[in-house]
């Protein structure tokens, strides 16, 4: 059900259009943003193209309206006139000052909604991944990307969380003048070092307190690099490295065919712990000595890297997207799609003394606090919203 906004006329109404609210980087960034906006100044609504998804209750708990526009699948849903009418009806009722698209399908839908429902609203798009090739993208996504390129002069601004993504998309025909880079922000009170959590998780999994533990947190998908992670673990274990690995995320179960295909059979069963989807990710992160981001391509701003750093955990990352910029001198950067290099990066971290790793972790947390706080990200988004609304209110 759509809810009409009532209240202070000075309130800025922001309508977010996103494919869905499954657990993912973009969806979590949106949740952190709407939770951090001043409710006396901003009214946020979220329109999902398909089913709302697992995060929808968290948005509703925060007082955010969440409505499904009824699209059935990918861009094929844009042919459903009833679904389009439903989205436009909701936008007219809210009469937003700003419509913000998230990801390729959400961007196109946000543009269409503004054209048909609220042409006076400012339009913001969101680009959240690097894109050196379209080869790894589904057909519907490739179509949305190309359509976005042809329409990219229409939004007032395109927000990217990743500097490299801007160049990749400009090369595909996107309008460079529309882009602004605003990195993701993180709540360092929620993601923080926790010695008690470290001990509890290790006890739960039967991992000795003195063991060296690496983690890979993310859904099981080729772009997350599980195959390279397992290959690196196998090299280290065959060399006698006494380390444990923790894997968390959608599909991170030992019996998942994708995990089997990625080469899990090459690593020692009793030292590789598969936890699947967990609601206590900060607690899991606190149990790690090192977090690994093994992505061979894609990515944009890898949230999990910054979250681990906020927990005081140094990272070994592949040189994709903005990972090297985020980590800076608080961790190690290795070439992508290179299992031997990834293994050596992990081994280098294991060779450090515990005190040295703790010092790296403390520097990592300080970097997130200084450069990637949620307060800073929200302030930049607020400034963007206010500038766009002010500009559109000026006499033409």
WORA-V16042 format. One line per field, one symbol per residue. psi: psi as a letter, one per 40 degrees, with the letter a starting at -180 (. if undefined). burial: I if it has 16 or more other C-alpha atoms within 10 Angstrom, else O. A space follows every 10 residues. Layout:
BEGIN
psi=???
burial=???
END
This chain:
BEGIN
psi=hihhhiahee hhhhhhhida fihidddddd dddddeihee dhhhihhida idideddddd deehhhhhee hdhaedeeeh dddddddddd ddddgidhhh ihiddddddd dddddddgee iihhihheii geiedeiidd dddddddddd eeedidihhi ehdddddddd deeihdeeih hhiiiihedd hiigdddddd ddddefhide ihhiihhiih ideefddddd ddddddddee hgiihhhiih egidehdddd defdeeihde ehhheahief ddddddeidh ihheheaaic hhdddddddd efhiihiigi bfdddddbfe aihiiifgdd dddddddddd eiiddddddd dddddddddd dfiddddddd dddddddddd deeih.
burial=OIOOIOOOOO IIIIIIIIII IOIOIIIOII IIIIIIIOOO OIIIIIIIII IIOOIIOOIO OOOIIIIIII IOOIIOIIOO OOIIIIIIII IIOIIIIIII IIIIIIIIII IIIIOOIIOO IIIIIIIIII IIOOOOOOOO IIIIIIIIIO IIOOIIIIII IIIIIIIIIO OIIIIIOIII IIIIIIIIOO IIIIOOIIII IIOOOOIOOO OIIIIIIIII IIIIIIIIII IIIIIIIOOO OOIIIIIIII IIIIOOOIIO OIIIOIIOOO IIIIIIIOOO IIIIIIIIII IIIIIIIIII IIIIIIIIII IIIIIIIIII IIIIOIIOOI IIIIIIIIII IIIIIIIOII OOOOOOIIII IIIIIIIIIO OIIIIIIIOO IIOIIOOIIO OOOOOO
END
